[in-house]
């Protein structure tokens, strides 16, 4: 079967900065800051990642959380600049600045529940909801997300593994300098937050396998390879009704990358046919190492 090749036009796909994404980042930052500053901090609890470390430093030094968020993220952004795209950098800067600003404003509105378990549940839920909206807007609030990208590029560990290590370190520090019960309640808040992030953003640690059929398959494959930094595979196909020979693209991405993949494909061909399926486990380059044999 012979497939006709067309000269690709790679100029169709560019990363666009939209006001909808910016609005989503700001709203997500407001919700996350409310969960952290209004609920978790009055209960002396932590959230995960660099923001959790900022809360811990606030307990130790008295310096505002928002200021610590900015200070801790400066070296992280400098280190991660070469590993992240221009739009992700701009969006994440908006996320960091918005989060720091709202953390400062909301310190005047504490909401002390009195029950540390309820504080952990509600504070973690709001923090996760806000962070999920930020991720869904193709950004991050800085910190662990950028560290995870650097670690993944240099040593191959996935985002979930890096986030888990950072969160365990933060909770461990709280247990050492404060109270073990507060550390356990903080761990509950972090767990609830991570679950909400997965639900809102559609699951950061789970992969999605996508089948794409389009006459512009070369442009789409080029965008996947060079803009998304993912591999893809051509599969020859033939329409049962039309009998027409076509080329199908098979690509597997993390759920964090799925909104960007759909945006790219539809920007190149708005009538492209896509099938997105959940992949329970994916092994190979860019994903998990080969599973142990028992």
N, C-alpha and C positions, 0 to 999 in steps of 0.2 A: 504494500500500500504506500503510495507516494503522497507526501504532504507538501503542499505548496508553501514556500517560505516567502515572507514579505519583509521588506526593509522596515525595521522598527523605528518608531518616533519616540525617543526616550525623553523628550521634553514635555510630555503630557503630565507627568507626575512631579509635583513639587509639594513640599510640606507647607501647609497653609496655617496661619495663625488666625483663629476666628474668635469673635466676641463671645460665642456660646461656650467655647472652651474656657476662656478667661472668667466668664461668669460662674461656670461650674467650679473652677478652682477656688474662687473667692467664697462661694457658698459653702463648699466643702471645708474650707479652712475655718469658716465661722462655726460650723457645727462641731468640727473636731476640737477647736479651741474651747467651745462651751463645755464639752464633755471633760476636757482636761482641767481647765482653770476653775470652772464653776462647781464641779462635782468631785473629781479625783483629788485635786490639790487640797481642798478643805478637809478631806478624809485622810490626808497624808499618804495617798496611794500614788502609784506610778502608772504611766503607760509605757509602751515599748520603744525601742530604738533610741535615737539621739534625743528626741523630745523627753523620753524617760530619764535620760542622763541629765538633761537640762533641769528637770524637776528635782532630781537628786542633788545637783549642785546648788539649786535654790534653797533646799533644806539646809545645806551645809554652810552657805555663804550669805544668804539673804538677798542676793542679787536676783532681779526679776527673771522669770523663765524666758520671756520673749527675747531679752538681751542675750541670754545663754544660747538660745536657738540660733540667733544670728551669728554669734561668735564661733560656735561649734561647726556651723555649716560653711563658713568661709574657707577653711583649709580643705574641706571635703569637696567643695565645688572646684577649687583650684586643681586638686588632684584628679578629679573626674572629668575635667573639661574635654580632654582628648578622647574620652570613651563614650560620650553622649552627644546626641544630635543638637543642632542649633535650636530647634523648636523646643525640644525637651529641656534644654538649658534655660531658655526664656520662661517657659511655663513653670518650671520648678523654682526659679527665682521669684516669680509671682506667688507661688505657693508658700515659699519660706517667708517672704515679706508679709503676706496676708496672715499667715499663722502667727508670726511674731507680733504683728499689730493687734490682732484680735485677742491674743493672750494678755497683752498689756491692758487693753480696754476692759476685758471681762474680769480682771482681778478685783474690780469694785463690786462684783455681783456674785459673791459666793452662795452656794446652795448646799448647806450642810444637812445631809439626810439623817445622820446619826447611826445608821446601820452600815458597817463597812462592806458587808456582802452586797446590799442593794446599791451602795455607791459604786462598787466594782462593776456590777452588772450594767447599771445605767450609764456610768461614765465610760466604760469600755464600749458599750453599744453606740453611744454618740461619737466617740472617737473613731470607731471603725466605720460608721456610716459616713462621716466627713471624709476620712481618708479614702474610702471607696469611691466617693464622688470625685475626689481629686484625681485618682488613678484613671477613672473612667473618662476624665477630661484630658487624658494623655499627658499627665504631669505627675509630680510627686511633691511632697513637702520637704524634700531634701534628705539629708542624713543617711539612714540605713539603706534607702533605695539606691542611692548613688554608690555607696560603699559596696553594695551587693553587685552592681554592674561592674565595678572595678575588679572585684574578687572573681566574678564569673569570667571576665575576659582574661585575667592573668592566670588563674588556677583552676577554672572549670567548675567551681562549686555553684549550685543554683541559688536563686534568690531566697527561697524558703530556708535553706540550710544556714545561709549567712544571717538572716533575720533572727533565726532561732538562737544562734550563738550570741548575738548582740543582746537579745532580750534576756537570755539566761545570765549574762554578765551583769546587766543592770539590776535584775532582781536579786542576784547574789550580793551585789554591793549594798543594796537596801537591807538585806538580812544581816549583813556584817555590822553596819553602822546604826541600825535602828532596831526593829522588832521583827521576829520571824513571822508572826501572824500577819503583819502588814505586807511583808514580802509575798506571802501566800495569796492574800487578797489581791495584790497587784498582779500576780500571775494569772488569777481569774480574769481580771480586767483585760490583760493582754490577750488572753485566749478568746474572750468574747469579741474584742476588737478585731482580731485576725479573722474570725468567722464572719463578721459583718463585712469586712473588706472583701473577702472572697465572694460573698453573696452579691454585694453591690457592683463590684467590678467584674463579676462573672468568673471568679476563681483564678487567682494569680498563679498558683502552683500547678494547675491542671492544664494539660495541653489540648489543643483543638486541631483536628485534621480536616483540611479544607480541600475540596475538589472544585476546580474552576474551569469552565469551558468558555472560551472567547476567541474570536478571530484575531484579537490583539494579544495573543498569548506570549509573544516575544517581549513586548513592552511590559506586560505584567510580570513575567519571570525576571526581567532585568530589575524592576523595582523591588521585587522580593529579595533578590540577591544583594543589591547594592544599597537599598534604602532600609530594608528590614533586617539585613544581615542574616538571612535564613537561606538554607538550601531548598531546592524544589526539584521535582521530577516531571518530565514529559511522559505522558502515556498516550499512545495512539488509540483513537476511539472512532466509532462509526455510528451515526444516527440510525436507529432501527427503522424509523418511518421514512426519513429522507434519503437514507443510504449515503449521506455525505460524510466524507472523511474529515475528522477534526482532531485537534490536539488537546488533551486534558492535562491540566497542571495539578499535581499533588504536592501539598505543602503542609507541614505540621509546625504550629507555633504555640507559644505560651498564651494563656488567656489574656495576659496583659498586653500582648501584641495584636490580639484579634481585632479590636476596633480600628487600629491603624491599617491592618491588612485589608479590611473591608473598605476603608476610606480610599486606599490606593487603587484597589481593583475598580471601584465604581468611578473614580476620577478618570481612569483610563478608558473604561468601557461601562457605561451605566446600564447596559443591557446584558452584562455578563451573567452567566448561570453559575451559582455557587451553592455547594452543599457543605455545611459545617457540622462535624460530629465530634462528640467527646471522645478523647482517647484516655483510657484508664492508665496505661503506662506506655512510655516511649523510651526505647534504649538506642544508644548510638551517639554520634558526635553532636554536641550541642544540647544533649538531653542527659539521661542517666547513663552511668556506666553499665556494663553487662551485669545482669543479675547473677548472684551467687547460685551455684548448682548444689542441690541438697541430695 
